Structure formats: structure tokens, C-alpha cells
Amino acid sequence: MSEFAKFQIIENPNSKQKQAHQEKMQAFVMSRTGESVARRTQIIFIQLKIDNEIKGSVRLVKELDLLAVESIWIDEDIQKMGYGVKLYIQIEEFAQQQMCSRIVLSTYDFFKSLSFWLRMGFQIVGEIPNCSNGHHLYYLQKPLVAKK
């Protein structure tokens, strides 16, 4: 290993730094799969509007045959009214249309959403205890069955 190697943490990378990373990553993936990462990664938003006001949304990332729930929120004044289930149905239908093999996500215990995801059929596949001020981080997945 070179003694001149240098590491630098860049908290807010500029567009040139991001592009350099993306190009190297794309070249690596292309060499292994024959496909471009750019064609295989997609960011999707689903919004919940009530009376033309945004009351919830979810940010999804589709990569390869996985759909990741990156973040989700529902306005507190409409929680416990079934909108979370309806939003999740939209997520799963999108995943099925995109021929995803599974949906994945992570959640902290302080979000109080673990029981919701378990009711939706997700399985805990990993847990990191005491990772953020004593809270637990859970990793979940739901394998999808292809619809005929």
C-alpha cells in the first residue's frame, strides 16, 4: 500500500465530486453486470393529498429488483385513520408493476412503525441495538410473490 495514500471526509460534496464517484461506480457495475447503474436506479415519490393538501408521502428507491422505502410520513392529524395502509398498498402495487422481488426498509424503534410494518407482512432481517441514544434500528424485508 502506498504511504502517500490520503483519505478525506467530504460532508457536502460538489457536483464534480459526486460525478467522479458516480462514474467510477457505474464503470464497476458495468464491468460486472453489463448494465449501467443509471438505468437501474430510480427514485420515486408517492404523495397522499386530501383536499389538495399534501398529508403524506413516501420516497422510494428502486435498484435492480429491490424497492427500498427510504422515508415515509403521514401527517399526525390523520394517523390511525387507515391512510398508512392505503399508502402501503400503493407502494406494493408499484413494486409488483416494476417486477420487484422484495421491498426493503429500515426503521428506528422511536418511530413506532415497527408493528405497522410487521402487520403489512414484513420480516425483521436485522437489528442493531443501542445504535442511536439507546434506540434500536431494525432492517425489514417483504418478499413479493409475482402476480399472474
N, C-alpha and C positions, 0 to 999 in steps of 0.2 A: 504494500500500500504506500502511496506517495506521502512523504512527510509534508508536502505542500498542500494537501487537501484542506479545504476550508468549508465550514458549514455556516449558513446564515439563516436566521429566522426572519421571515418577511411577513409581517402581520397584515398588511394591506397591499398585496401585490398589484403592480400596474399592469396595463393590458399587454405590454411586451413580455413581462414575466409569465403571465397566465398563458399567453400564446406559446411561449417556449415549452412550458410544461405540457400543454395540450398536444403540440406537435410530436414531442418525444413519446408521449403516452400512445398517441394514435399509431405511430410507427411500430411500437412494440406490439400492440394488439393486432395490427395488420399483419405483422410477421408471424403471429401465432394462429390467427383465425382467417386471414384473407379478407376481413371486413373492416370497414372504418368505424371507429368508436363514435364519430359524429353521427353516422347513420343509425347507430344502435342505441343512442341515449336520447331520451325525450323528456321534457319537463311539462307537466300537465297540471292545470288548476281546475277544480270543480267548485263553483260557488253556489251557496244557498241564498236566495233572495226571497224576502217576504215583503209585500207591498213596496217593491222596488228598492228595498234597503238590504244591503249585504248583512246577513245574520250568521254566516258561517262559511268556511271554505276549507279546502284540503289542497296541499301541494304534493304531487306525486312525481316520482322519477321512475321512468321505465328504462331498464337497461337489460339487454339480452332478453331473456324470457321472464324476468322478475319485475314486479311492480312494487316499489317501495313507497310507503306512506311516510313522507318526510315531515310533514306537520299538518295538524288539523285543529280547528277551533270552531266552537259553536257559542254564540252569544249566551251569556249566563241567564238572561231573562227567558230564553226558550229551551233551556236544557230540561231534560226529563219529560219532554213532550213528544218523543219519537223521531225528532229530526236527525239525531245521530245515526239511528238505524237506517233511515231513508238515505242519508248521505253515504253511509257504508254500502248500501245496495248499489248506488251509482258507481262507487269505486270498484266493486266486484264485477258489475256488468261491463265496465270499461276494460278491466283485466281480462275477462273472458273474450271480449271482442278483439283484443290485442293478442290473444292466444298465449297469455302468460301462464306459466306453470305454477306460480305461487305469488302471494302477496306477503311482504315482509315489513316490519316496523320495529321501532324501539319506543319505550315509554318509561318514565320515572314513576315511582310509587306516589309521589306528591300530586301527580295529575289526576289521580283517582280514576283512571280509564282502564286499568288492567282488567277489571271484572267485565267491562263492556267488551273488550277485545276477545276475552275468553268466551263470552256469550255468543259472539259472532263466529266462533269456530276456530279461533287462533290457538296455537300451542306455544308454550314457552319453550324456547330452544337455548336460552342462555340467560344468566343473571349475574350482575356484578353488584355484590352487596357493599354498602357503605362507600359509595363512589362519589357522592356529592353531598357533603354536610350530613352524612349518615343515611342518605336515601339510597334506594335500590334502583338500578337500571335493568330493565327486562328487554330481551330480544324475543320477538314473536314471529311466527310464520303461519300461513294458512295455505296448504297445497290446494290447488284448484283442479277439479275434475273437468276435462273437456266436455262441453255440451255437444250433443249430437243433433 
